Amino acid sequence: MELTEKQINTLACWMAQGADDASKALTRWSERHASVDFDSLNQVSLQDVETFLGPADAILVACIMELSGRLRGTMMFCFDDMNGFRLSDIILKRNMGDSREWQEWEQSAVLETANILGCAYLNSLATAYAGMRGRSTCTLDSPQAWLPSPPQFIREYSAAILEFAVMQQAVVSNTLLLSNTQFQIDNLPMQWNLLLIPDKESLEELARVLS
């Protein structure tokens, strides 16, 4: 089960609005000027995602949110240690470079950031779904479209993180939705990757809604 190019383009428009909402939320949270700039949404194979995230044996951090409600799946924010520590220093109002280990405070800073960004994206997507109801036979209720769990912190090999997400949701098509998104705080780039992984039934539901 895969989305067509037209369906991907429509979903990309929704993600772009989600990025705008996420920019505002991140600015409020960090108390600094922040931007989340959406570039593109791609449906890619697992092999291509592994290449995009780096070598399979690269150590990454992932903040993973399980999605329930009318649509189910996983949303993941992935980044390396350096970019995670940059963010935690900003959120914790430390000097850049102070964060060196993933202790409780550092983990809490990136987890809450992922929670804020994820909720901003999902709320925007839910609003878009509500706007489609007049053109679709599906009966999605806007606030219940995607309900995120509290994010989970994982630090593992890139391949292991992807395997965890895919095994959890049984993506039988072996494809993921990868958002090419740039994060910046005070013009300091934050190299975070956003992955959206609907399960099989939710991917089919997306296809119906986006038709």
Secondary structure, DSSP 8 states (H G I E B T S, - for coil): ----HHHHHHHHHHHHHHHHHHHHHHHHHHTS-EEEEEEEEEEEEHHHHHHHH--TT-EEEEEEEEEESSS-EEEEEEE-HHHHHHHHHHHTT--TT---S--HHHHHHHHHHHHHHHHHHHHHHHHHHHHHGGG-S----GGGS-EE---EEEEEEHHHHHHHHHHHHT-TT-EEEEEEEEEEETTEEE--EEEEEE-HHHHHHHHHHH-
